[in-house]
Amino acid sequence: MRRFTLSIFLAATFLAATHSPALHAETGSQAWLGYTRLHQRAAQNYTTLPDTVFTLGDTAIIRSAQQELIRGIGGILERTLRVAPNLPTNPAIVLGTLQVIQKIVPTLRPPADLHDDGYWLTQAQLHGDACIIITATNDRGVLYGVFALLRKIAQNESITDLHDRQLPYAPIRWIDQWDNLDGSIERGYAGRSIFFENGTVRTNLTRAAAYARLLASVGINGCAINNVNASNSPLPSISPAPKPSADSTPSIPPIPASPSGGAKRSIRSMPPSQISPGSSLKPTPKIVPAPPPTAARKPMLQT
């Protein structure tokens, strides 16, 4: 009877696991960007989060920041942000660079040391409503700020008194790949290259785009995609330098004969300016013999 009950329990556990939508959906390939739903009790801490997003600017990176915010809030809190085409009259999350945001919030006083790729998360009053401001000196900083806000919510951190300034230590923050053009990876143990295959760039770069998104989410702004032992085959063909013509090649001036008829002047005695760059004749270095050892000489290493 116990064996039968245990078999029933294991079978039910297996069926529940294999038919669970959450288990099927989570593969780990998106890392933290899967935006797993926050527990209901933790999600209650963000009921006052504005349900509107207003974006200042229309560059590709600013659009990506807006899309990432909508995607993240939709996954973590299961809420749909409304995109406001104009400055809203209700609480909103406002995205944009300092240059444009200060035009609508002239009282905003950003940190004096804020520089490129840094971001500032703060709160400000717009039309009497409390808004969340995500701003930076450049577009990339705005995107990094969006990821920072989503990271705070995903980790159940408070955003009640939001004032977070972050500055990158280095302007270039990159990661190295050791991918080869044939699709293999030097010391790679997790499959084939997401950039190359059969000597050329892959036609489908979907995974490369997902990888770039993951790198951006942690502030990395560059990637060296080729192996350190790189092949020169992807480089454009380089034509060899044209050979100098006979008219343009300087010749070695004749060596004057000595009174006895022999050529006594050596190439070493010629001034360097009279030696042709293409000539195989080179000045002979002068060899200085080493001084003889003395009795007072001591060994360099003593035991």
N, C-alpha and C positions, 0 to 999 in steps of 0.2 A: 504493500500500500504506500509506503514511504517512497519507494522508487517511482511509483506511478505519479505521486504528487510532485516529486522533484522534476520528473520529465515534463509534466504539464507546466510547471513554473518556468523551466528553461525555455520551453517552446514559446510561451507567452512573452518572455523577455526578448527572445530573438525576433519575434514578429513585431514587437513594439519598436525595437531598435531599427530594423530594416525598413519599416514603414513610417519612420519619423521624418517629417519634412525638414526639421532642423538639421538632422544628421546628414541627410542627403545634400542639403544646401551648402554646408560648411566643409570645404576641402582644405582650407589653410592657404590656398594660392593667393588670396588677396591680403594676407597678413591682417593688420588691424583695420584695413580699409573695407573689410566685409561689413563694417558698421552693424555689429550684432545688437539686437534690441536690448535696451536697458531693462532691468527688472522693474516691475510696476511700481514698487515702493520707492526705488531710486528715481524713477522718472517723475515722481510727484514733486521733486525738487526743482523742476524746470517748467512748471505750469505757467509761470509768468514770462517765459521766453517769447518774444514777439513772433507772430505767425506771418510776418511780411518781410520780404527782402527787397531792398532798393539799391541798385547798383549805379554808380557814377563812372562812366567810361565804357567803351565798347571794344577794347582790345581782346585778342584771343585769350590772354592770360586772365584778364578780368572776367571774361565770360566763363572760363574754366572754374574760377573761384566761386562764381555764383552757382554753377551747376554742382560743384562739389558740396557746397553748403546745403543745397536742396536735397541732394542724394544722402548726405550724412544725417541730417535731421530726420529725413524720412525713414532711415534704417534704425537709428538709435532710439528715437522717440516715437516713431511711427506717426509722424505729423507731416502734413504737406504745407510747405511754405508758399505763400502767394507772392508772385513777382509783381511789384508795383512799377508801372511805366513812368510815373511821375512821383515827385516828392510826396510821400504819404502824410496824412494828418492823423495817423494812429501809430502806436509803437512799432518800430521796425528795426531790422538789422541792416545797417548801411555799410556798403563796401565802396572803397575808392582810395585813390592816392591823396596825400595831404593837400596837394595843390588844388584839387577840385573840391574836397570836403570842406576845406576852410572857407570856401566861397559861400557855402550854405550854413556853416557853423563858424562864424568869424571869431567867436569867443573861445574856440578850441585852442588850447595851448599844449602842443606836443612836446615830448622830451627833447631837449636841446641836442642830445647826442644821437638822435635817431638817424641812421644812414641806410644806404641801399641794402636791400634784402632783410633789413630788420623790420619789425612790425610792432604795432601798438593796438591793444585791445582796451577799450574804455567805454564809458557811458556819457551821453550828452542829452540835453533837452532839445527836442525839435517840435515846435508848435505846442509846447507844454507837455509833450509825452516823452518818457524815458526811452531812448534808443541805444542800441549797442553799436558802437563804431569799430570797424575793423579797417585800419588804415596803415599806410607805409609811404616811404618816399618813392617807391617804384612798384610796378605791377607784381613782380615776383613776391615782394614783401606782403602784399595783400593776400596772395594765395597762401603763403606760409601762415599768415594770421588766421585764415579760415580753417586750415588744418589744426592750428593751435586751439581754436575754440571748440572744434569737434572733439579733439583729444581730451579737453577738460570735461566735456559732457560725458564722453565714453568712460572716463575714469571717475565719474560721479563727484567731480570737484565743484565747489561753489562758484557761481558767477554773479553773486548778488552785488558785491562791490568790485566790479571788474576794473582792474587797472594793471595790465600786464605788458611790459615792454621787453622785447628780446632783440639782441643784436648778434649777428654772426661774428665770430672771431676772425675768420678768414674769408676773403672775397671769393675765392675759388674753393669749392668743396666737392671733390669728385671721388668717383669709385673706379677701380680698375677691373676690366674684363680681360680674360686671356683667350678670346675667341679666335679661331682660325677660319679662313675663307671656305674651307671644305665642310664647315659645320661642327667640327670637333672643338673641344675646349681643353686647353693646356691645364692639366691637373683638375679637370672638371669631373664631378661625380654625380651630377644631377640632370643628365640628359644632354641633348644637343643645343647648339647655339640658337638663340632667339633672333639673331641678327643675320647670320650667313648660312648658306647651304649651296653645295656644289659649285663653289668658286665665285659666288655672287651674293648680293643682298637678297634676303627672302622677299617674296612677293607679298606675303601676309605678315605684317608687322603688328598684329593685334597684341601679342604678348610683350613686344618691345614697348608699346604704348602703355600697357599696364605696369611694366617695370619702371618706366619714366615717372608715372604717377606715384608709385610707391616711393621712389627716391625723393620726389618733390615733397612728399608728406613729412619727411624728416629733414628737409632743408638742404638736400644734396642738389647741386646745380650743374653737375658735369659728369661725364662718363667716357672713359677711354675704352672703346669697344674692341680694339684689336689686341692680339697677343704681343708680348714684348719682343718675341722673335718674329717680327712681322715680315711678311712677304712683300716684295715690291710689285707684284703683279697687278694690284688695283691702281697703281700710280699710272698716270698718263705716260705714254712712251716718250722717252727723251732722246732726241737726235744727237748723235755724236758731234762734238765740236769740229768745225771745218779745219782741214789741214792747212797750215800756212803755205803760201805759194813761195816759189823760189825767189821772187823779187822781194818778199817781205821778210825772209829769213836772214838775219844778220850772220855773217861769216866771221871766222876767226882771222884776224889780220896775219899776214905772213910773218914768220920769224926771221929776222935778219941774220945773215950768215956771219960767222966770225971771220977774221982775217985769214985763218987757215983753211977756210972753206967749209967747216963743220957748223952745224946749227947748235950753238952752245946755250941759247936762251931756252929755259924750261917753261912749261905752262904755269908752274908755281910762281915764277917771277913776273907773270903778266898781271896787269891790273884787272880786278873783277869786272870792270866796265867793258873790257875787251873780250870777255868770254861769252860766247853765245849761250842763251838760255837752253837751247835745244841740243847743245853739244854734249857728247859723252865725255869730253875732257873736263876734269875737275881739278881744282888745286889740291896738291898732295899735302896732307897734314904733316906738320913737323912733329916728329916723335922725340920726346924728351926722355932720356933714360932715367930710371928711378935711382935715387941716391943709394950708395952702398950702406948696408947695415952697420951700425956701430956697436961697440961692446956694451955701451950703456943702455941699449934698447931693451925694454921690458915687454913681456907679453901683455896683450890687451885684456885677457881674462885671467884672473888670479883665483886660485882655489884656496 
